[in-house]
Amino acid sequence: VVVQDGTGSHNVSAVVRVLEGTAAFRIDHFLEEMHAGSGIFQALEDGEQTLTFSLAFVGGQADLLLEPPTVFPNGSLSVHPVQHVAGAGGRVIFDLTVRDDGGVECGAVDTVTKRFAVDINYVNYPPSFSLNLMTVTRDENECSEERPCVVPGFATNMTAGPLEEWQNVSMVATVVGWEVLLCDG
């Protein structure tokens, strides 16, 4: 999980980047970093005011998250991404509004809204296959680069990565050494 300054990127203040398949996670001090310099946290630290948070979905692919993010009273953020994104990642954008209870008398401002994004990055999972235990015997000149040997049943159960049935799977086997058994007759 990476949190980056999102300046210049779709007008977001921060971007949370995560790989698909990541379990639910929590980012401590997320709001303090996101709202740095707004002055709204000074009132909280002084114990003078109470902060409330509201989160609004702005756009993107909401189905990339199992549930909307949660903002905790201490300024931490929790995110629960889906376990698998079929073929591509995406972005979910939220507006986060922090309101204090200090009022707006004398021109004071009691809300700050910042936009942040959660980017879920697709992971291409490796294919899987089984190798059958077998002894293969070939005559000395039976196989060559021009005339490769075919060994039926050598590799079985070839499948693409989880939930990636849309991918084509192929296999290439390369001989990296030959073991020659010499028998005294």
Salt bridges, closest charged atoms under 4 A:
GLU20 OE1 - HIS84 ND1 3.27
ASP28 OD1 - ARG26 NE 3.87
GLU32 OE1 - HIS29 ND1 3.42
ASP95 OD1 - ARG115 NE 2.77
ASP110 OD2 - ARG99 NH1 3.45
ASP119 OD2 - ARG17 NH1 2.68
ASP119 OD1 - ARG91 NE 2.59
GLU142 OE2 - ARG138 NE 3.82
